[in-house]
């Protein structure tokens, strides 16, 4: 039975019990904003499920000690966006963290599994999915919403017990801690992606000057989105950014004429877009280039991918967990190990990939 927390003092009183672990989940709204708006917090404490309304004055302050109490393990599922919501609303992150989606992947149960699927896999229980697109900011919430919200934390302890036991058997509990700490650090230190152009496939086909223009635009877009709390695509969509980088307008009037071809172009920000295109970044000379799409590079990347896939299969890990294509491309490009491949991943992969990284000077 779920209990609706109506006053911060109720949450503060329960914190005095200092449970060894809690289950956590959130509901938030992000369709029209850059930052998630926290709408509901679900917390499993012992046999009780608390539904916490963060819209009540003082409630996020009462939540903060729970998040910061390192004596209490926080069990969550697919926590990345929930972490951002907690950071925005409470100014704190839940530490220490056990993410059951990450744990299930490391335990060889399955990669990227949704909560309902993982609950069915481990407990045999089938959960409904009917409220995933609800308006969680409205009050009062409907009985169906409250039931759905409670379900999202009811089985977290059962998942934690089963996954942690399997990780212990495999000797991978340190892997779990490593990945959880990396996830938390990524949210805690988020200042925007330094080289966002590398994530756009279109950047492969741009020359160096065009890639630098794209980098300028994407960094400016991220800054504008954060400051205005609007989705990135509302500021400047990818197609227009790539077009501006590839064929920059000759002057501001030409930029305005180009904007006429794009209904969602940021006309009110045209002067800022023009200045961004014209103004070099202080570090753009250091920007790594996307891996050139040559036959030699494609073959070298395929060798790395095949070796990683074989080793992942031997370890019983899902595809892509050891190393993504993006990270292997970065490794092949400059030989430096990307931060996401540090820790246990590098220990597993370096002896395997070192002999495959030697390549002709022309592909460096």
TORKOL-4160 file (C-alpha; in steps of 0.2 Angstrom, whole numbers, padded with zeros to 4 digits, m for minus):
364
<pt num="1" X="0000" Y="0000" Z="0000"/>
<pt num="2" X="0007" Y="0017" Z="m0005"/>
<pt num="3" X="0007" Y="0031" Z="0007"/>
<pt num="4" X="0005" Y="0049" Z="0000"/>
<pt num="5" X="0018" Y="0061" Z="0009"/>
<pt num="6" X="0009" Y="0077" Z="0012"/>
<pt num="7" X="0021" Y="0087" Z="0023"/>
<pt num="8" X="0040" Y="0087" Z="0023"/>
<pt num="9" X="0040" Y="0083" Z="0042"/>
<pt num="10" X="0034" Y="0065" Z="0038"/>
<pt num="11" X="0049" Y="0062" Z="0026"/>
<pt num="12" X="0061" Y="0070" Z="0039"/>
<pt num="13" X="0054" Y="0058" Z="0053"/>
<pt num="14" X="0056" Y="0043" Z="0042"/>
<pt num="15" X="0074" Y="0047" Z="0039"/>
<pt num="16" X="0078" Y="0045" Z="0057"/>
<pt num="17" X="0075" Y="0026" Z="0055"/>
<pt num="18" X="0091" Y="0026" Z="0043"/>
<pt num="19" X="0086" Y="0010" Z="0033"/>
<pt num="20" X="0101" Y="0001" Z="0024"/>
<pt num="21" X="0093" Y="0004" Z="0007"/>
<pt num="22" X="0079" Y="0012" Z="m0002"/>
<pt num="23" X="0071" Y="0011" Z="m0019"/>
<pt num="24" X="0070" Y="0027" Z="m0029"/>
<pt num="25" X="0061" Y="0032" Z="m0045"/>
<pt num="26" X="0054" Y="0049" Z="m0051"/>
<pt num="27" X="0041" Y="0055" Z="m0063"/>
<pt num="28" X="0046" Y="0071" Z="m0072"/>
<pt num="29" X="0041" Y="0082" Z="m0087"/>
<pt num="30" X="0054" Y="0087" Z="m0100"/>
<pt num="31" X="0045" Y="0089" Z="m0117"/>
<pt num="32" X="0046" Y="0108" Z="m0117"/>
<pt num="33" X="0061" Y="0111" Z="m0107"/>
<pt num="34" X="0080" Y="0107" Z="m0107"/>
<pt num="35" X="0080" Y="0103" Z="m0088"/>
<pt num="36" X="0068" Y="0090" Z="m0081"/>
<pt num="37" X="0054" Y="0096" Z="m0070"/>
<pt num="38" X="0052" Y="0084" Z="m0055"/>
<pt num="39" X="0034" Y="0080" Z="m0053"/>
<pt num="40" X="0034" Y="0065" Z="m0041"/>
<pt num="41" X="0046" Y="0054" Z="m0031"/>
<pt num="42" X="0043" Y="0036" Z="m0027"/>
<pt num="43" X="0053" Y="0029" Z="m0012"/>
<pt num="44" X="0052" Y="0011" Z="m0006"/>
<pt num="45" X="0057" Y="0010" Z="0012"/>
<pt num="46" X="0056" Y="m0007" Z="0020"/>
<pt num="47" X="0039" Y="m0014" Z="0016"/>
<pt num="48" X="0032" Y="0004" Z="0014"/>
<pt num="49" X="0030" Y="0014" Z="m0002"/>
<pt num="50" X="0031" Y="0033" Z="m0001"/>
<pt num="51" X="0024" Y="0044" Z="m0014"/>
<pt num="52" X="0032" Y="0061" Z="m0012"/>
<pt num="53" X="0025" Y="0077" Z="m0020"/>
<pt num="54" X="0040" Y="0088" Z="m0024"/>
<pt num="55" X="0029" Y="0102" Z="m0028"/>
<pt num="56" X="0024" Y="0105" Z="m0010"/>
<pt num="57" X="0035" Y="0119" Z="m0002"/>
<pt num="58" X="0050" Y="0112" Z="0008"/>
<pt num="59" X="0048" Y="0094" Z="0001"/>
<pt num="60" X="0064" Y="0094" Z="m0010"/>
<pt num="61" X="0074" Y="0101" Z="0006"/>
<pt num="62" X="0067" Y="0086" Z="0015"/>
<pt num="63" X="0073" Y="0074" Z="0001"/>
<pt num="64" X="0090" Y="0081" Z="0001"/>
<pt num="65" X="0097" Y="0072" Z="0017"/>
<pt num="66" X="0090" Y="0055" Z="0010"/>
<pt num="67" X="0100" Y="0058" Z="m0006"/>
<pt num="68" X="0116" Y="0063" Z="0003"/>
<pt num="69" X="0116" Y="0050" Z="0016"/>
<pt num="70" X="0130" Y="0038" Z="0011"/>
<pt num="71" X="0125" Y="0025" Z="0024"/>
<pt num="72" X="0109" Y="0022" Z="0013"/>
<pt num="73" X="0110" Y="0012" Z="m0003"/>
<pt num="74" X="0099" Y="0019" Z="m0017"/>
<pt num="75" X="0092" Y="0006" Z="m0028"/>
<pt num="76" X="0086" Y="0013" Z="m0045"/>
<pt num="77" X="0082" Y="0008" Z="m0063"/>
<pt num="78" X="0089" Y="0017" Z="m0078"/>
<pt num="79" X="0093" Y="0031" Z="m0067"/>
<pt num="80" X="0102" Y="0044" Z="m0078"/>
<pt num="81" X="0088" Y="0056" Z="m0081"/>
<pt num="82" X="0081" Y="0054" Z="m0064"/>
<pt num="83" X="0098" Y="0059" Z="m0057"/>
<pt num="84" X="0097" Y="0075" Z="m0067"/>
<pt num="85" X="0080" Y="0078" Z="m0060"/>
<pt num="86" X="0086" Y="0076" Z="m0043"/>
<pt num="87" X="0101" Y="0087" Z="m0046"/>
<pt num="88" X="0090" Y="0101" Z="m0053"/>
<pt num="89" X="0076" Y="0100" Z="m0039"/>
<pt num="90" X="0086" Y="0095" Z="m0024"/>
<pt num="91" X="0104" Y="0100" Z="m0028"/>
<pt num="92" X="0110" Y="0083" Z="m0023"/>
<pt num="93" X="0113" Y="0066" Z="m0031"/>
<pt num="94" X="0108" Y="0049" Z="m0023"/>
<pt num="95" X="0124" Y="0041" Z="m0017"/>
<pt num="96" X="0129" Y="0027" Z="m0016"/>
<pt num="97" X="0119" Y="0020" Z="m0031"/>
<pt num="98" X="0114" Y="0003" Z="m0038"/>
<pt num="99" X="0106" Y="0004" Z="m0055"/>
<pt num="100" X="0097" Y="m0012" Z="m0059"/>
<pt num="101" X="0098" Y="m0009" Z="m0077"/>
<pt num="102" X="0117" Y="m0007" Z="m0077"/>
<pt num="103" X="0118" Y="m0022" Z="m0065"/>
<pt num="104" X="0107" Y="m0033" Z="m0076"/>
<pt num="105" X="0119" Y="m0030" Z="m0091"/>
<pt num="106" X="0134" Y="m0033" Z="m0081"/>
<pt num="107" X="0127" Y="m0049" Z="m0074"/>
<pt num="108" X="0123" Y="m0055" Z="m0091"/>
<pt num="109" X="0104" Y="m0055" Z="m0089"/>
<pt num="110" X="0101" Y="m0043" Z="m0103"/>
<pt num="111" X="0107" Y="m0026" Z="m0110"/>
<pt num="112" X="0096" Y="m0010" Z="m0109"/>
<pt num="113" X="0081" Y="m0019" Z="m0101"/>
<pt num="114" X="0066" Y="m0009" Z="m0096"/>
<pt num="115" X="0059" Y="m0010" Z="m0079"/>
<pt num="116" X="0044" Y="m0020" Z="m0083"/>
<pt num="117" X="0054" Y="m0033" Z="m0093"/>
<pt num="118" X="0067" Y="m0035" Z="m0080"/>
<pt num="119" X="0053" Y="m0037" Z="m0066"/>
<pt num="120" X="0045" Y="m0051" Z="m0077"/>
<pt num="121" X="0062" Y="m0059" Z="m0080"/>
<pt num="122" X="0067" Y="m0060" Z="m0062"/>
<pt num="123" X="0051" Y="m0061" Z="m0052"/>
<pt num="124" X="0038" Y="m0067" Z="m0065"/>
<pt num="125" X="0027" Y="m0053" Z="m0062"/>
<pt num="126" X="0019" Y="m0043" Z="m0077"/>
<pt num="127" X="0017" Y="m0025" Z="m0074"/>
<pt num="128" X="0005" Y="m0013" Z="m0084"/>
<pt num="129" X="0012" Y="0001" Z="m0094"/>
<pt num="130" X="m0003" Y="0012" Z="m0096"/>
<pt num="131" X="0003" Y="0028" Z="m0087"/>
<pt num="132" X="0019" Y="0031" Z="m0096"/>
<pt num="133" X="0013" Y="0047" Z="m0105"/>
<pt num="134" X="0003" Y="0054" Z="m0090"/>
<pt num="135" X="0003" Y="0072" Z="m0085"/>
<pt num="136" X="0012" Y="0070" Z="m0069"/>
<pt num="137" X="0012" Y="0089" Z="m0065"/>
<pt num="138" X="m0007" Y="0089" Z="m0062"/>
<pt num="139" X="m0015" Y="0087" Z="m0045"/>
<pt num="140" X="m0023" Y="0077" Z="m0039"/>
<pt num="141" X="m0015" Y="0062" Z="m0048"/>
<pt num="142" X="m0027" Y="0048" Z="m0053"/>
<pt num="143" X="m0028" Y="0031" Z="m0044"/>
<pt num="144" X="m0021" Y="0023" Z="m0060"/>
<pt num="145" X="m0006" Y="0035" Z="m0059"/>
<pt num="146" X="m0003" Y="0032" Z="m0041"/>
<pt num="147" X="m0004" Y="0013" Z="m0044"/>
<pt num="148" X="0008" Y="0014" Z="m0058"/>
<pt num="149" X="0020" Y="0025" Z="m0048"/>
<pt num="150" X="0020" Y="0013" Z="m0034"/>
<pt num="151" X="0024" Y="m0002" Z="m0045"/>
<pt num="152" X="0040" Y="0007" Z="m0051"/>
<pt num="153" X="0048" Y="0005" Z="m0035"/>
<pt num="154" X="0039" Y="m0010" Z="m0027"/>
<pt num="155" X="0050" Y="m0023" Z="m0035"/>
<pt num="156" X="0067" Y="m0014" Z="m0034"/>
<pt num="157" X="0073" Y="m0024" Z="m0019"/>
<pt num="158" X="0069" Y="m0040" Z="m0027"/>
<pt num="159" X="0079" Y="m0035" Z="m0043"/>
<pt num="160" X="0093" Y="m0029" Z="m0032"/>
<pt num="161" X="0094" Y="m0045" Z="m0022"/>
<pt num="162" X="0095" Y="m0056" Z="m0038"/>
<pt num="163" X="0107" Y="m0045" Z="m0048"/>
<pt num="164" X="0119" Y="m0042" Z="m0034"/>
<pt num="165" X="0119" Y="m0060" Z="m0030"/>
<pt num="166" X="0124" Y="m0064" Z="m0048"/>
<pt num="167" X="0137" Y="m0050" Z="m0048"/>
<pt num="168" X="0145" Y="m0058" Z="m0033"/>
<pt num="169" X="0145" Y="m0075" Z="m0041"/>
<pt num="170" X="0154" Y="m0068" Z="m0056"/>
<pt num="171" X="0166" Y="m0057" Z="m0046"/>
<pt num="172" X="0159" Y="m0041" Z="m0055"/>
<pt num="173" X="0152" Y="m0031" Z="m0040"/>
<pt num="174" X="0167" Y="m0019" Z="m0042"/>
<pt num="175" X="0162" Y="m0017" Z="m0060"/>
<pt num="176" X="0145" Y="m0011" Z="m0054"/>
<pt num="177" X="0152" Y="0001" Z="m0042"/>
<pt num="178" X="0163" Y="0008" Z="m0056"/>
<pt num="179" X="0149" Y="0011" Z="m0068"/>
<pt num="180" X="0138" Y="0018" Z="m0055"/>
<pt num="181" X="0151" Y="0031" Z="m0050"/>
<pt num="182" X="0155" Y="0035" Z="m0068"/>
<pt num="183" X="0136" Y="0038" Z="m0071"/>
<pt num="184" X="0135" Y="0050" Z="m0055"/>
<pt num="185" X="0151" Y="0059" Z="m0060"/>
<pt num="186" X="0144" Y="0062" Z="m0077"/>
<pt num="187" X="0129" Y="0071" Z="m0070"/>
<pt num="188" X="0138" Y="0079" Z="m0056"/>
<pt num="189" X="0151" Y="0087" Z="m0068"/>
<pt num="190" X="0140" Y="0090" Z="m0083"/>
<pt num="191" X="0145" Y="0106" Z="m0092"/>
<pt num="192" X="0140" Y="0100" Z="m0109"/>
<pt num="193" X="0149" Y="0089" Z="m0121"/>
<pt num="194" X="0165" Y="0097" Z="m0126"/>
<pt num="195" X="0165" Y="0090" Z="m0144"/>
<pt num="196" X="0147" Y="0088" Z="m0149"/>
<pt num="197" X="0151" Y="0088" Z="m0167"/>
<pt num="198" X="0158" Y="0070" Z="m0166"/>
<pt num="199" X="0140" Y="0063" Z="m0162"/>
<pt num="200" X="0133" Y="0069" Z="m0178"/>
<pt num="201" X="0136" Y="0057" Z="m0192"/>
<pt num="202" X="0135" Y="0072" Z="m0205"/>
<pt num="203" X="0152" Y="0078" Z="m0198"/>
<pt num="204" X="0161" Y="0064" Z="m0206"/>
<pt num="205" X="0158" Y="0072" Z="m0223"/>
<pt num="206" X="0163" Y="0090" Z="m0218"/>
<pt num="207" X="0180" Y="0097" Z="m0221"/>
<pt num="208" X="0190" Y="0104" Z="m0206"/>
<pt num="209" X="0184" Y="0122" Z="m0207"/>
<pt num="210" X="0166" Y="0116" Z="m0208"/>
<pt num="211" X="0168" Y="0104" Z="m0193"/>
<pt num="212" X="0174" Y="0119" Z="m0183"/>
<pt num="213" X="0159" Y="0129" Z="m0188"/>
<pt num="214" X="0148" Y="0115" Z="m0183"/>
<pt num="215" X="0157" Y="0114" Z="m0166"/>
<pt num="216" X="0154" Y="0132" Z="m0163"/>
<pt num="217" X="0135" Y="0131" Z="m0167"/>
<pt num="218" X="0132" Y="0115" Z="m0157"/>
<pt num="219" X="0141" Y="0123" Z="m0142"/>
<pt num="220" X="0131" Y="0139" Z="m0144"/>
<pt num="221" X="0115" Y="0129" Z="m0145"/>
<pt num="222" X="0119" Y="0119" Z="m0129"/>
<pt num="223" X="0123" Y="0135" Z="m0120"/>
<pt num="224" X="0107" Y="0144" Z="m0126"/>
<pt num="225" X="0096" Y="0128" Z="m0122"/>
<pt num="226" X="0103" Y="0128" Z="m0104"/>
<pt num="227" X="0101" Y="0146" Z="m0101"/>
<pt num="228" X="0083" Y="0147" Z="m0109"/>
<pt num="229" X="0078" Y="0130" Z="m0102"/>
<pt num="230" X="0072" Y="0125" Z="m0119"/>
<pt num="231" X="0075" Y="0109" Z="m0129"/>
<pt num="232" X="0091" Y="0110" Z="m0140"/>
<pt num="233" X="0080" Y="0106" Z="m0156"/>
<pt num="234" X="0070" Y="0122" Z="m0152"/>
<pt num="235" X="0085" Y="0132" Z="m0153"/>
<pt num="236" X="0093" Y="0125" Z="m0168"/>
<pt num="237" X="0090" Y="0108" Z="m0176"/>
<pt num="238" X="0103" Y="0097" Z="m0183"/>
<pt num="239" X="0099" Y="0099" Z="m0201"/>
<pt num="240" X="0100" Y="0118" Z="m0201"/>
<pt num="241" X="0116" Y="0117" Z="m0191"/>
<pt num="242" X="0124" Y="0105" Z="m0203"/>
<pt num="243" X="0119" Y="0116" Z="m0218"/>
<pt num="244" X="0126" Y="0132" Z="m0210"/>
<pt num="245" X="0142" Y="0123" Z="m0206"/>
<pt num="246" X="0144" Y="0116" Z="m0224"/>
<pt num="247" X="0139" Y="0132" Z="m0234"/>
<pt num="248" X="0140" Y="0147" Z="m0222"/>
<pt num="249" X="0131" Y="0162" Z="m0228"/>
<pt num="250" X="0141" Y="0177" Z="m0234"/>
<pt num="251" X="0133" Y="0190" Z="m0223"/>
<pt num="252" X="0119" Y="0192" Z="m0211"/>
<pt num="253" X="0106" Y="0195" Z="m0224"/>
<pt num="254" X="0111" Y="0179" Z="m0233"/>
<pt num="255" X="0108" Y="0170" Z="m0216"/>
<pt num="256" X="0091" Y="0177" Z="m0215"/>
<pt num="257" X="0087" Y="0172" Z="m0233"/>
<pt num="258" X="0093" Y="0154" Z="m0229"/>
<pt num="259" X="0082" Y="0154" Z="m0213"/>
<pt num="260" X="0067" Y="0157" Z="m0224"/>
<pt num="261" X="0069" Y="0139" Z="m0231"/>
<pt num="262" X="0068" Y="0132" Z="m0213"/>
<pt num="263" X="0051" Y="0135" Z="m0204"/>
<pt num="264" X="0059" Y="0132" Z="m0187"/>
<pt num="265" X="0075" Y="0143" Z="m0189"/>
<pt num="266" X="0079" Y="0154" Z="m0174"/>
<pt num="267" X="0075" Y="0171" Z="m0183"/>
<pt num="268" X="0075" Y="0180" Z="m0167"/>
<pt num="269" X="0093" Y="0174" Z="m0163"/>
<pt num="270" X="0099" Y="0176" Z="m0181"/>
<pt num="271" X="0112" Y="0189" Z="m0175"/>
<pt num="272" X="0119" Y="0177" Z="m0162"/>
<pt num="273" X="0120" Y="0163" Z="m0175"/>
<pt num="274" X="0129" Y="0175" Z="m0186"/>
<pt num="275" X="0142" Y="0180" Z="m0173"/>
<pt num="276" X="0144" Y="0162" Z="m0168"/>
<pt num="277" X="0148" Y="0156" Z="m0186"/>
<pt num="278" X="0161" Y="0170" Z="m0187"/>
<pt num="279" X="0169" Y="0168" Z="m0170"/>
<pt num="280" X="0183" Y="0155" Z="m0168"/>
<pt num="281" X="0183" Y="0145" Z="m0151"/>
<pt num="282" X="0199" Y="0146" Z="m0141"/>
<pt num="283" X="0201" Y="0127" Z="m0141"/>
<pt num="284" X="0194" Y="0122" Z="m0158"/>
<pt num="285" X="0211" Y="0119" Z="m0165"/>
<pt num="286" X="0212" Y="0104" Z="m0152"/>
<pt num="287" X="0195" Y="0097" Z="m0158"/>
<pt num="288" X="0197" Y="0079" Z="m0163"/>
<pt num="289" X="0191" Y="0075" Z="m0181"/>
<pt num="290" X="0178" Y="0061" Z="m0185"/>
<pt num="291" X="0186" Y="0046" Z="m0191"/>
<pt num="292" X="0188" Y="0047" Z="m0210"/>
<pt num="293" X="0176" Y="0035" Z="m0219"/>
<pt num="294" X="0190" Y="0026" Z="m0229"/>
<pt num="295" X="0191" Y="0008" Z="m0233"/>
<pt num="296" X="0206" Y="0006" Z="m0222"/>
<pt num="297" X="0198" Y="0014" Z="m0207"/>
<pt num="298" X="0182" Y="0004" Z="m0210"/>
<pt num="299" X="0192" Y="m0012" Z="m0210"/>
<pt num="300" X="0201" Y="m0007" Z="m0194"/>
<pt num="301" X="0186" Y="m0003" Z="m0185"/>
<pt num="302" X="0177" Y="m0019" Z="m0190"/>
<pt num="303" X="0192" Y="m0029" Z="m0183"/>
<pt num="304" X="0190" Y="m0019" Z="m0166"/>
<pt num="305" X="0172" Y="m0022" Z="m0166"/>
<pt num="306" X="0173" Y="m0040" Z="m0170"/>
<pt num="307" X="0186" Y="m0043" Z="m0156"/>
<pt num="308" X="0176" Y="m0033" Z="m0143"/>
<pt num="309" X="0160" Y="m0043" Z="m0148"/>
<pt num="310" X="0169" Y="m0060" Z="m0146"/>
<pt num="311" X="0176" Y="m0055" Z="m0129"/>
<pt num="312" X="0159" Y="m0049" Z="m0124"/>
<pt num="313" X="0151" Y="m0065" Z="m0129"/>
<pt num="314" X="0164" Y="m0075" Z="m0119"/>
<pt num="315" X="0160" Y="m0064" Z="m0104"/>
<pt num="316" X="0141" Y="m0066" Z="m0107"/>
<pt num="317" X="0139" Y="m0047" Z="m0109"/>
<pt num="318" X="0126" Y="m0039" Z="m0121"/>
<pt num="319" X="0132" Y="m0031" Z="m0137"/>
<pt num="320" X="0139" Y="m0014" Z="m0135"/>
<pt num="321" X="0142" Y="m0015" Z="m0116"/>
<pt num="322" X="0161" Y="m0016" Z="m0117"/>
<pt num="323" X="0163" Y="m0003" Z="m0130"/>
<pt num="324" X="0152" Y="0007" Z="m0142"/>
<pt num="325" X="0156" Y="0011" Z="m0160"/>
<pt num="326" X="0159" Y="0029" Z="m0155"/>
<pt num="327" X="0172" Y="0025" Z="m0142"/>
<pt num="328" X="0181" Y="0013" Z="m0153"/>
<pt num="329" X="0182" Y="0026" Z="m0167"/>
<pt num="330" X="0190" Y="0038" Z="m0155"/>
<pt num="331" X="0202" Y="0025" Z="m0150"/>
<pt num="332" X="0207" Y="0021" Z="m0167"/>
<pt num="333" X="0208" Y="0039" Z="m0172"/>
<pt num="334" X="0221" Y="0044" Z="m0159"/>
<pt num="335" X="0226" Y="0029" Z="m0149"/>
<pt num="336" X="0220" Y="0037" Z="m0133"/>
<pt num="337" X="0208" Y="0028" Z="m0122"/>
<pt num="338" X="0192" Y="0038" Z="m0120"/>
<pt num="339" X="0186" Y="0041" Z="m0102"/>
<pt num="340" X="0171" Y="0029" Z="m0104"/>
<pt num="341" X="0183" Y="0015" Z="m0108"/>
<pt num="342" X="0193" Y="0017" Z="m0092"/>
<pt num="343" X="0193" Y="0006" Z="m0076"/>
<pt num="344" X="0187" Y="m0012" Z="m0079"/>
<pt num="345" X="0184" Y="m0010" Z="m0097"/>
<pt num="346" X="0201" Y="m0005" Z="m0101"/>
<pt num="347" X="0208" Y="m0019" Z="m0091"/>
<pt num="348" X="0198" Y="m0031" Z="m0101"/>
<pt num="349" X="0201" Y="m0023" Z="m0118"/>
<pt num="350" X="0218" Y="m0016" Z="m0119"/>
<pt num="351" X="0227" Y="m0033" Z="m0120"/>
<pt num="352" X="0215" Y="m0038" Z="m0133"/>
<pt num="353" X="0215" Y="m0022" Z="m0144"/>
<pt num="354" X="0233" Y="m0017" Z="m0142"/>
<pt num="355" X="0240" Y="m0027" Z="m0157"/>
<pt num="356" X="0225" Y="m0022" Z="m0168"/>
<pt num="357" X="0228" Y="m0003" Z="m0165"/>
<pt num="358" X="0244" Y="m0002" Z="m0176"/>
<pt num="359" X="0239" Y="0006" Z="m0192"/>
<pt num="360" X="0247" Y="0015" Z="m0207"/>
<pt num="361" X="0252" Y="0033" Z="m0204"/>
<pt num="362" X="0239" Y="0039" Z="m0217"/>
<pt num="363" X="0225" Y="0033" Z="m0206"/>
<pt num="364" X="0231" Y="0041" Z="m0190"/>
